[in-house]
Amino acid sequence: MNICNIPDRWDLVVIGGGITGAGIFREAVRMGIRVLLVERVDYAWGTSSRSSKLVHGGLRYLKEGKILLTKASVEERERLLEEAPGLVEILGFLMPVYKDQNPGRTALSAGLTLYDMMARGHGHEFLETQEFCMMLPHVKEQGLTGGFHFYDAKVDDARLVLRLITEAVASGGTALNYTEATEILRNGSGNVSGLIVHDTEKGNLRELSTSAIVNATGSWAEGLHPSPDEKRHLRPLRGSHLVFPHWTLPVAQAVALIHPDDHRPVFVIPWEGAVLVGTTDLDHDQDMIMEPAITEEEISYLMKAIEIHFPSLDISIDECIASFAGIRPVLSEGKLPPSEESRDHVVWIDKGLVTITGGKLTTFRRMAWDALDAVKAFLPPLFIPDRTAAVFPPPPDIPGIDSGLSRNAWKRIFGRYGAAALSLVRTADPKDLREIPGTMTLWAELPFVARQEQIRHLSDLLLRRVRIGILVRDGGKEYLDRIQELCEPILPWNKNQWKTERARYLDTIRRFYSLPHRKPIIEEKHEVIPFLRRLWMSLQHRGRTRRKQQ
Ligand SMILES: Cc1cc2nc3c(=O)[nH]c(=O)nc-3n(C[C@H](O)[C@H](O)[C@H](O)COP(=O)(O)OP(=O)(O)OC[C@H]3O[C@@H](n4cnc5c(N)ncnc54)[C@H](O)[C@@H]3O)c2cc1C
């Protein structure tokens, strides 16, 4: 489907295919609205594939006195844990407490107690030094007075967006990626009458008619509607992460560290077989049309946090697999330090155009209701569904197919694909129901998403439908032949197009998902066998760690 073969008239058009747009789209379809979603690049291409991948209340919001935002987030976390097992998963956190640390034990304990009360479960506890060190063996012991253990949750952010969009489409919505909204049209009274959309790949334009539009374009929202408050504008704040192999930073649970320079929390998060370290928080002065990328300054900041807290691991930046950076949509008067800016969302209503920006991944459903409440006056009479009903249908029982998949692997693919997981497994070649080394992704997911999920480029497939691009060194270059073999019968690319896609993908990885100023990623045919290379690095690392410990 593309802009040429969709109807002229829509009840509602949602602009932006990140978590905010996807949540509104899903809820609008549940209300029986004839809704179209358009995304300029690819679904989750913006901030929603570049988050810290936590579904959390956010302890820092409590510190700032944002009780309601924290409470709403914690309630959403609990709901998502129940509704989307395998996609949103409980995550234990360890937080070391050092002598003279700020915030100290008393303040943290008060915050965590409040946090527990909001969740009505998942209690925290304080562990004495010896027990804490058993839970987190490589942590710096000098000055350690113990540490907290508490719970939050983790998610595959891009798959959360994709699951909302694919299920909304299966229930009757229409979604187009690589389709940009270029102009909002209004009638003589200033009310919205339609919009112009542009197929960014083929170049053609189309005029569509509608009296209701939601602008959910995150950090780009002021491109379609300026802030009504001339003192408060979107301030693009970049947050970046480093990705390490698990053997380099062997943590069984997430760790919340206080950065020695600015006392901000930095997280170390075990995720999909790798470990994420992040995030930073600083003004983004790169071109907003380009993908954001980590800078040397941010690398030094993040490395300092882990080098100081895990001295015996002797972690080297050379072991880093990948990096990724995202832009927070934050409304600001530009006066506060980045980390003190409010993460609340805002809604602006302008005669049929509702703009919603800011907020968090975690609270997407509440943001969807706020946007739909605001746009309701411009829609035909609505069926209002039960707001407490589940967004995601309950996972089906594990079928009696002899697939060889473990219970956890089933849970993971049910979480990511909903009921479609059954057809993924049924249509898979049994030998592809195995994990891609270094990840939890099954080879069989690749041909499945290639067939089902509007792939236009190799980067859509490897960075957002599955996450190999950030989980395997050099974007998974060593697996590209196998990936091509699996997806060639499905994707409409001839040999030359595959060559172009591979080169374009590796260039994207080099520029935006690697470390700056490192060597170009070129496909080398006579490379050292990748497995031996990984083994060699791992042995070198272990040797170094052992020497350090002696
Ligand atoms: C580093 C970092 C870590 C974070 N960690 C967390 C976390 O752990 N948990 C949490 O809950 N939140 C987290 N957040 C916040 C969360 O990720 C964002 O609030 C959320 O992803 C924003 O989603 P969005 O849909 O509003 O914007 P986006 O995801 O940016 O989506 C907007 C989309 O609109 C598209 N677009 C722009 N202009 C147009 C147009 N004219 N036509 C069509 N499409 C257009 C863009 O291409 C983009 O895909 C984090 C944010 C950052 C930066």
PDBQT file of the ligand as one rigid body, heavy atoms in Angstrom, charges set to zero:
ROOT
HETATM    1  C1  LIG A 601      18.316   8.615  25.455  1.00  0.00    +0.000 C 
HETATM    2  C2  LIG A 601      16.854   8.470  25.821  1.00  0.00    +0.000 A 
HETATM    3  C3  LIG A 601      16.479   7.492  26.715  1.00  0.00    +0.000 A 
HETATM    4  C4  LIG A 601      15.125   7.349  27.045  1.00  0.00    +0.000 A 
HETATM    5  N1  LIG A 601      14.774   6.323  27.860  1.00  0.00    +0.000 NA
HETATM    6  C5  LIG A 601      13.483   6.135  28.159  1.00  0.00    +0.000 A 
HETATM    7  C6  LIG A 601      13.115   5.015  28.941  1.00  0.00    +0.000 A 
HETATM    8  O1  LIG A 601      13.949   4.198  29.306  1.00  0.00    +0.000 OA
HETATM    9  N2  LIG A 601      11.796   4.859  29.230  1.00  0.00    +0.000 N 
HETATM   10  C7  LIG A 601      10.849   5.754  28.815  1.00  0.00    +0.000 A 
HETATM   11  O2  LIG A 601       9.683   5.568  29.150  1.00  0.00    +0.000 OA
HETATM   12  N3  LIG A 601      11.167   6.810  28.030  1.00  0.00    +0.000 NA
HETATM   13  C8  LIG A 601      12.460   7.009  27.683  1.00  0.00    +0.000 A 
HETATM   14  N4  LIG A 601      12.825   8.052  26.880  1.00  0.00    +0.000 N 
HETATM   15  C9  LIG A 601      11.777   8.933  26.346  1.00  0.00    +0.000 C 
HETATM   16  C10 LIG A 601      11.107   8.280  25.141  1.00  0.00    +0.000 C 
HETATM   17  O3  LIG A 601      12.015   7.520  24.387  1.00  0.00    +0.000 OA
HETATM   18  C11 LIG A 601      10.479   9.355  24.250  1.00  0.00    +0.000 C 
HETATM   19  O4  LIG A 601       9.683  10.186  25.047  1.00  0.00    +0.000 OA
HETATM   20  C12 LIG A 601       9.605   8.727  23.172  1.00  0.00    +0.000 C 
HETATM   21  O5  LIG A 601      10.293   7.744  22.445  1.00  0.00    +0.000 OA
HETATM   22  C13 LIG A 601       9.111   9.824  22.212  1.00  0.00    +0.000 C 
HETATM   23  O6  LIG A 601       8.266   9.200  21.285  1.00  0.00    +0.000 OA
HETATM   24  P1  LIG A 601       7.526  10.024  20.175  1.00  0.00    +0.000 P 
HETATM   25  O7  LIG A 601       6.680   9.077  19.425  1.00  0.00    +0.000 OA
HETATM   26  O8  LIG A 601       6.851  11.199  20.779  1.00  0.00    +0.000 OA
HETATM   27  O9  LIG A 601       8.699  10.602  19.257  1.00  0.00    +0.000 OA
HETATM   28  P2  LIG A 601       9.582   9.811  18.201  1.00  0.00    +0.000 P 
HETATM   29  O10 LIG A 601       9.841   8.427  18.609  1.00  0.00    +0.000 OA
HETATM   30  O11 LIG A 601      10.771  10.663  17.908  1.00  0.00    +0.000 OA
HETATM   31  O12 LIG A 601       8.637   9.743  16.934  1.00  0.00    +0.000 OA
HETATM   32  C14 LIG A 601       8.338  10.866  16.149  1.00  0.00    +0.000 C 
HETATM   33  C15 LIG A 601       8.301  10.397  14.699  1.00  0.00    +0.000 C 
HETATM   34  O13 LIG A 601       7.726  11.416  13.885  1.00  0.00    +0.000 OA
HETATM   35  C16 LIG A 601       8.317  11.317  12.604  1.00  0.00    +0.000 C 
HETATM   36  N5  LIG A 601       8.088  12.562  11.887  1.00  0.00    +0.000 N 
HETATM   37  C17 LIG A 601       8.647  13.782  12.110  1.00  0.00    +0.000 A 
HETATM   38  N6  LIG A 601       8.135  14.696  11.262  1.00  0.00    +0.000 NA
HETATM   39  C18 LIG A 601       7.242  14.045  10.478  1.00  0.00    +0.000 A 
HETATM   40  C19 LIG A 601       6.384  14.455   9.405  1.00  0.00    +0.000 A 
HETATM   41  N7  LIG A 601       6.372  15.725   8.981  1.00  0.00    +0.000 N 
HETATM   42  N8  LIG A 601       5.615  13.523   8.799  1.00  0.00    +0.000 NA
HETATM   43  C20 LIG A 601       5.619  12.235   9.229  1.00  0.00    +0.000 A 
HETATM   44  N9  LIG A 601       6.407  11.805  10.243  1.00  0.00    +0.000 NA
HETATM   45  C21 LIG A 601       7.198  12.697  10.868  1.00  0.00    +0.000 A 
HETATM   46  C22 LIG A 601       9.783  11.043  12.916  1.00  0.00    +0.000 C 
HETATM   47  O14 LIG A 601      10.446  10.459  11.810  1.00  0.00    +0.000 OA
HETATM   48  C23 LIG A 601       9.684  10.114  14.124  1.00  0.00    +0.000 C 
HETATM   49  O15 LIG A 601       9.778   8.751  13.769  1.00  0.00    +0.000 OA
HETATM   50  C24 LIG A 601      14.157   8.219  26.504  1.00  0.00    +0.000 A 
HETATM   51  C25 LIG A 601      14.553   9.213  25.598  1.00  0.00    +0.000 A 
HETATM   52  C26 LIG A 601      15.884   9.333  25.248  1.00  0.00    +0.000 A 
HETATM   53  C27 LIG A 601      16.315  10.357  24.254  1.00  0.00    +0.000 C 
ENDROOT
TORSDOF 0
